[in-house]
Amino acid sequence: MLLVNVAHGLLALYLLTLLAVPKVQTPLVALTCLLAIIGGQWLKAPPLGRRLREGWAMAVPLVGYATLFAVQIEMGWLRWRDWDQVLICALGLGVLLSNLPARGPAVHRWLLPAAALGAVGALGLASWQYFQLGIPRPHGHLGAGVVGSGALKYGDLSAVLALFSLQLVLRGPQVWRRVLGGVGFMAGLGAVALTQARGALLGVALALAVLGLLWWLRRRAQSLAGTESGRNGREGRRPWWRQRQAVLAAVLGVVVLAGATDYMGARFADIGPQYERFQAGDNNSEVGQRLALWGIALRAARHAPFTGVGFDGFGAETQRQRDTGELARDALVLYQGPHNEYLAGLSAAGIPGLIVIVLFFWAPLVVGCRRFLRGQQTETALMLVLFTASYAAFTMTDSLLDRQISLLAYVLLASWLMSASGPAAAAADFVGMGRPKGGAGNIAPNVAAVSAGTVTTADGLSVPGGLSVAIIACNEAHRIARCLQSVAFADQVVVLDSGSTDDTVAIARGLGADVEVTPDWPGFGPQKNRALARCRYRWVLSIDADEQVSDALAAEILRVLREAPAEATVAGYWLRRSSRYCGQVIRHGLWGNDRVLRLFERQRGRFTDARVHESLVCDGETRVLEGILVHDSVDSPEDARSKARRYAFLGAEALRARGRGGALQGGVHAGWSFVRGYLLRAGFLDGRFGLTLARLNAAGTFWKYHWAALPEAKWEQLRASLSASEPNASFVPNARSSP
């Protein structure tokens, strides 16, 4: 839609002019925020509660930071003009809750190229000031500030543009974009070198370290799932130079920084001598100044640990410490802040201020890493990781939030990236791209009807390439029919039974499913991979026998797969799952806000080999569908306890194989499970059901660790007792089962 494209264009213009053009950032921010809020609502964003849950990592610190300022203004500690900080946080909160999507190729088409060009502009302005005007530490249009503070912020923002350019190098879809990214990366680092901002290089180093860790974790997950060795064809082959892009980027960075050793080398080499002079009582140096400022901030926090001395109270606190003798009267103090954002929050607002600042930078970083590893809106998630990681490091050696341009940049970009990388934005993107709305009327009445001719493609399949459904089951006669009827739209339904003694097999065959019975139980992961091996078609939907696909989800699946290109960029889809306990929908706790990766391209997905709590690993991008997967987990409290014991036994087997376990570990993990589910995940909002589930999860966790450490004789007794009490539960191995 036009409004979304205009908002993305303004955001790109903001990145382009961030450092190269003065006095245009504030109106651009205002227009971008306004269009983001309006555009996000136009796309029918989900309810406010859901948006807050998905964006808590930015919502909480934004509200906390604004609250601290509002309280101090009302107390008379700050001036009324400081309300601008509160308004900036309010704008960020509006962008966060708007759920304006990263529409299709917007990241690579608009934002990252604009950042690369912005980095080139930043280098041009810094070079002009350094070589033509003779300014020793270029500061662009930010002003020199006290002892080069403008240059520090210019270097920090140049580093951000360099990191965005690096993302274009690593993941750009066309050669010219990758070349532009390489130029922007070198230009951004060149601007950092000219400003001589050591904190900016620290930020780049931390961001690259996080990026390397994420890359390793994703490769490891793919290796464990067997996707790397099992792929063939065009999808499995990548040009040799794509494998070396990270090395190339590193070489470019080293070349740029090596060329700037004259500017940066002396500053790094002087750290040691400056520290020695500070130890001797001389703080008339940059390092000495910072250490002295940090000492003032720590003493201020000790003086007022819960209220702080106010955001404008650092100067008065410095004078108080001179008067009391805590600070030498002749000590040179050039700054009105501690030159460290974490200590600034601690000294200005006490422990609450420190908590807010830590959440401000580290909570979005953690959430961005999780989203990237899950394959959720990977491009915007990666931008969020690089941006927040760099800021988390910048703020260790500088106070960025006291300058409007730095605060605006962080609040706007972090809020938008948090919103655009979330599941709700993925759904808004899905709606915003003009996909036709489907309905339950597209669903055939049963599996046999699909085979009989209820098809929509030229090759006689419901979707291009076909759709298989994989289900594992054992003694599910009371609910297998509901499960199968909910997936009647598929071209093939595979039911892999592990030895049912009831009518599960007969019911499944009567409904037209391809049923096969296996004599052993290798665990959930291997059993699901067995079912996957029996699927014939391009797309696979894996569900359990106690789950049903809602009509809305069925229609959405058909719609998405029918429009998927022959070589889809999206390898899998997350499904929103609504779980029920004894018929009661659970909305909070460990069962609430649940999403599972279940719909995927057969050649690009595989389950891990875990016997319990298996997971699906997809080689490629994933997205989120809005329809609901209904999960009738347990029908009675007895069923819940039985299921908890079975899962605890399987978990104990895995721990026992690794030599772990014990009652002490079990107690610690069980306590954390209860606190996390009942308090942190708001399980108490589900009433007595929430309390019951939190206690049951904690008990299962304790059993798992306690049983894992049992002596061999007692372990065999436990195995026998569980097999005797639940003879039809193939999840509990017995003496006749295969290992």
VENGIDA-V874936 format. One record per backbone hydrogen bond with DSSP energy under -0.5 kcal/mol. NH is the residue of the N-H (numbers start at 0). CO is the residue of the C=O. E is the energy in kcal/mol with one decimal. If there is no record, write none. Layout:
BEGIN
NH:CO:E
NH:CO:E
END
This chain:
BEGIN
4:0:-2.0
5:1:-2.5
6:2:-2.1
7:3:-2.4
8:4:-2.4
9:5:-2.4
10:6:-2.2
11:7:-2.4
12:8:-2.3
13:9:-2.1
14:10:-1.9
15:11:-2.3
16:12:-2.0
17:13:-0.7
17:14:-0.5
20:16:-1.2
23:20:-0.5
27:23:-1.6
28:24:-2.8
29:25:-2.4
30:26:-2.5
31:27:-2.7
32:28:-2.8
33:29:-2.3
34:30:-2.6
35:31:-2.7
36:32:-2.5
37:33:-2.5
38:34:-3.4
39:35:-2.6
40:36:-1.8
41:37:-2.3
42:38:-1.5
43:40:-1.8
44:39:-0.6
50:46:-2.0
51:47:-2.5
52:48:-2.1
53:49:-2.3
54:50:-1.9
55:52:-0.7
57:54:-1.7
58:54:-2.8
59:55:-2.5
61:57:-2.2
62:58:-2.6
63:59:-2.7
64:60:-3.1
65:61:-2.4
66:62:-2.4
67:63:-2.2
68:64:-1.9
69:65:-2.7
70:66:-2.7
71:67:-2.0
72:68:-2.3
73:69:-2.3
74:70:-1.9
75:72:-1.2
76:71:-2.2
77:71:-1.2
81:78:-1.6
82:79:-1.8
83:80:-1.4
84:81:-1.4
85:81:-0.6
86:82:-2.4
87:83:-2.2
88:84:-1.9
89:85:-2.1
90:86:-2.4
91:87:-2.4
92:88:-2.4
93:89:-2.1
94:90:-2.3
95:91:-2.6
96:92:-2.2
97:93:-0.7
97:94:-0.7
98:94:-0.7
100:98:-0.6
101:419:-0.6
102:100:-1.7
105:102:-2.3
108:104:-2.8
109:105:-2.7
110:105:-1.5
111:106:-2.7
113:109:-1.8
114:110:-2.3
115:111:-2.3
116:112:-2.5
117:113:-2.5
118:114:-2.1
119:115:-1.9
120:116:-2.3
121:117:-2.3
122:118:-2.3
123:119:-2.3
124:120:-2.4
125:121:-2.3
126:122:-2.8
127:123:-2.1
128:124:-2.2
129:125:-2.3
130:126:-3.1
131:126:-0.6
131:127:-1.6
132:127:-1.6
134:128:-2.7
135:133:-0.6
141:138:-2.0
146:144:-0.5
147:144:-0.7
148:145:-0.9
149:143:-2.0
150:143:-0.6
151:147:-1.6
152:148:-1.9
153:149:-2.2
154:150:-2.5
155:151:-2.3
156:152:-2.3
157:153:-1.9
158:154:-1.9
159:155:-1.7
160:156:-2.0
161:157:-2.1
162:158:-2.2
163:159:-2.2
164:160:-2.0
165:161:-2.0
166:162:-1.8
167:163:-1.3
168:164:-1.7
169:165:-2.3
170:166:-2.5
171:167:-1.6
177:173:-1.9
178:174:-2.6
179:175:-2.4
180:176:-2.5
181:177:-2.3
182:178:-2.3
183:179:-2.7
184:180:-2.7
185:181:-2.3
186:182:-2.6
187:183:-2.9
188:184:-2.2
189:185:-2.3
190:186:-2.4
191:187:-2.0
192:188:-2.5
193:189:-2.1
194:190:-1.9
195:191:-1.0
196:191:-1.2
197:195:-1.0
200:196:-1.3
201:197:-1.9
202:198:-2.2
203:199:-2.3
204:200:-2.5
205:201:-2.4
206:202:-2.5
207:203:-2.5
208:204:-2.2
209:205:-2.5
210:206:-2.4
211:207:-2.6
212:208:-2.2
213:209:-2.5
214:210:-2.4
215:211:-2.3
216:212:-2.5
217:213:-2.4
218:214:-2.4
219:215:-2.5
220:216:-2.4
221:217:-2.3
222:218:-2.4
223:219:-2.6
224:220:-1.7
225:221:-0.5
225:222:-0.9
226:221:-1.9
227:221:-0.7
229:225:-1.1
230:226:-0.8
235:232:-0.6
236:232:-0.7
236:233:-0.8
241:238:-1.1
242:238:-0.9
242:239:-0.6
243:239:-0.5
243:240:-0.7
244:241:-0.8
247:243:-2.6
248:244:-2.7
249:245:-2.1
250:246:-2.5
251:247:-2.5
252:248:-2.3
253:249:-2.4
254:250:-2.6
255:251:-2.3
256:252:-2.5
257:253:-2.9
258:254:-1.9
259:255:-0.6
259:256:-0.7
260:257:-1.3
262:259:-1.0
263:259:-2.4
264:260:-2.4
265:260:-0.5
267:263:-2.1
268:264:-2.7
269:265:-1.5
270:267:-1.3
272:268:-0.6
273:269:-2.0
274:270:-2.1
275:271:-2.2
276:272:-2.1
277:273:-1.9
278:274:-2.2
279:275:-1.3
280:277:-1.7
281:276:-2.8
282:280:-0.7
284:282:-1.7
288:284:-3.0
289:285:-2.0
290:286:-2.4
291:287:-2.4
292:288:-2.7
293:289:-2.7
294:290:-1.9
295:291:-2.1
296:292:-2.4
297:293:-2.4
298:294:-2.3
299:295:-2.2
300:296:-2.2
301:297:-2.0
302:298:-1.8
303:299:-2.2
307:303:-1.8
308:346:-3.0
309:347:-2.0
312:309:-1.4
316:312:-2.3
317:313:-2.3
318:314:-1.9
319:315:-2.2
320:316:-2.2
321:317:-1.7
322:318:-2.4
323:319:-2.1
324:320:-0.6
324:321:-0.7
325:320:-1.2
326:320:-2.0
330:327:-1.6
332:330:-0.6
340:394:-2.1
340:397:-1.2
341:394:-0.7
343:339:-2.5
344:340:-2.3
345:341:-2.0
346:342:-2.8
347:343:-2.3
348:344:-2.3
349:345:-1.4
350:304:-2.8
352:348:-0.9
353:349:-1.9
354:350:-2.4
355:351:-2.2
356:352:-2.2
357:353:-2.5
358:354:-2.5
359:355:-2.3
360:356:-1.4
361:357:-2.7
362:357:-0.6
362:358:-0.9
363:358:-0.7
364:360:-0.8
365:361:-2.4
366:362:-2.3
367:363:-2.7
368:364:-2.2
369:365:-2.2
370:366:-2.5
371:367:-2.3
372:368:-2.5
373:369:-1.7
374:371:-1.4
375:370:-2.8
376:374:-0.7
376:621:-1.1
380:376:-2.5
381:377:-2.4
382:378:-2.0
383:379:-2.3
384:380:-2.1
385:381:-2.6
386:382:-2.5
387:383:-2.5
388:384:-2.4
389:385:-1.8
390:386:-2.1
391:387:-2.5
392:388:-1.4
393:389:-2.8
394:390:-2.3
395:392:-1.8
396:392:-0.5
396:393:-1.6
397:393:-0.6
399:397:-0.7
402:399:-1.4
406:402:-2.5
407:403:-3.1
408:404:-2.1
409:405:-2.3
410:406:-2.8
411:407:-2.7
412:408:-2.1
413:409:-2.4
414:410:-1.8
415:411:-2.4
416:412:-2.7
417:413:-2.3
418:414:-2.2
419:415:-3.4
420:416:-1.6
421:418:-1.1
425:421:-1.7
426:422:-2.1
427:423:-2.3
428:424:-2.7
429:425:-1.9
430:426:-2.2
431:427:-3.2
432:428:-1.3
433:430:-1.5
434:429:-0.8
441:438:-1.7
442:439:-1.9
446:510:-0.6
449:445:-0.9
449:446:-0.7
450:446:-1.4
451:447:-1.7
452:448:-0.7
452:449:-1.0
453:448:-1.7
454:452:-1.9
455:460:-1.2
456:460:-1.5
459:456:-1.7
465:462:-2.3
467:538:-3.0
468:491:-2.5
469:540:-2.2
470:493:-2.5
471:542:-0.5
472:495:-2.0
478:475:-1.8
479:475:-2.3
482:478:-1.6
483:479:-2.6
484:480:-2.6
485:481:-1.4
486:482:-0.6
486:483:-1.1
487:484:-1.1
489:486:-1.8
490:466:-2.0
491:466:-1.4
493:468:-3.6
494:492:-0.5
494:513:-2.7
495:470:-2.9
495:493:-0.5
496:494:-0.7
496:515:-2.8
497:472:-1.9
506:502:-2.5
507:503:-2.3
508:504:-2.5
509:505:-2.2
510:506:-1.2
511:508:-1.6
512:507:-2.1
513:492:-3.3
514:512:-0.9
515:494:-2.2
517:496:-2.9
523:610:-2.7
524:609:-2.3
526:522:-2.2
527:523:-2.4
528:524:-2.0
529:525:-2.0
530:526:-2.1
531:527:-2.3
532:528:-2.0
533:529:-0.8
533:530:-0.8
534:531:-1.5
537:464:-2.5
538:465:-2.1
539:599:-2.9
540:467:-2.7
541:539:-0.6
541:597:-2.0
542:469:-1.9
542:540:-0.6
544:471:-0.8
546:543:-1.7
547:629:-2.4
549:547:-0.6
549:627:-1.8
553:549:-2.7
554:550:-2.4
555:551:-2.0
556:552:-2.7
557:553:-2.2
558:554:-2.2
559:555:-2.7
560:556:-2.6
561:557:-2.1
562:558:-1.0
563:560:-0.7
567:564:-0.5
567:565:-0.6
570:568:-0.6
570:620:-3.0
571:620:-1.3
572:598:-3.2
573:622:-3.4
574:595:-3.3
575:626:-1.0
576:593:-2.5
577:628:-2.1
578:576:-0.6
578:585:-0.5
579:630:-2.5
580:583:-2.9
581:579:-0.6
581:633:-2.0
582:633:-0.5
583:580:-2.0
585:578:-2.6
586:584:-0.6
588:680:-2.8
590:587:-0.7
591:587:-0.8
591:588:-0.7
593:576:-0.7
595:574:-2.4
597:572:-1.3
597:595:-0.9
598:572:-1.6
599:539:-2.3
599:597:-0.5
600:570:-2.5
601:537:-3.5
603:600:-2.1
604:601:-0.9
605:616:-1.6
607:614:-2.6
616:605:-2.6
617:615:-0.5
618:603:-2.8
619:617:-1.2
620:568:-1.1
621:374:-2.3
622:571:-1.7
624:573:-2.8
628:575:-3.1
629:547:-2.6
629:627:-0.7
630:577:-2.8
631:545:-2.4
631:629:-0.5
632:579:-0.8
632:630:-1.5
633:579:-1.1
639:635:-2.1
640:636:-2.4
641:637:-2.5
642:638:-2.5
643:639:-2.3
644:640:-2.2
645:641:-2.1
646:642:-2.5
647:643:-2.3
648:644:-2.3
649:645:-2.2
650:646:-2.6
651:647:-2.5
652:648:-2.2
653:649:-1.7
654:650:-2.3
655:651:-3.0
656:652:-2.1
657:653:-1.0
658:655:-1.2
659:654:-2.6
661:704:-2.4
665:661:-2.3
666:662:-2.5
667:663:-2.1
668:664:-2.8
669:665:-2.5
670:666:-2.3
671:667:-2.2
672:668:-2.4
673:669:-2.2
674:670:-2.4
675:671:-2.9
676:672:-2.4
677:673:-3.0
678:673:-0.6
678:674:-1.7
679:674:-2.4
680:675:-2.0
681:678:-1.2
682:676:-1.1
683:677:-1.6
684:681:-1.5
685:682:-1.9
686:683:-1.6
688:685:-1.0
689:685:-0.6
690:686:-1.8
691:687:-2.5
692:688:-2.5
693:689:-2.2
694:690:-2.4
695:691:-2.4
696:692:-2.9
697:693:-2.0
698:694:-2.6
699:695:-2.6
700:696:-2.0
701:697:-2.2
702:698:-2.8
703:699:-2.1
704:700:-1.7
705:701:-2.9
706:702:-3.2
707:703:-1.4
708:704:-0.7
708:705:-1.0
709:706:-1.7
714:710:-2.5
715:711:-2.2
716:712:-1.9
717:713:-2.5
718:714:-2.4
719:715:-2.5
720:716:-2.6
721:717:-2.5
722:718:-2.2
723:719:-2.3
724:720:-2.4
725:721:-1.7
726:723:-0.6
728:725:-1.9
729:727:-1.0
731:728:-1.5
732:730:-0.7
736:733:-1.7
END
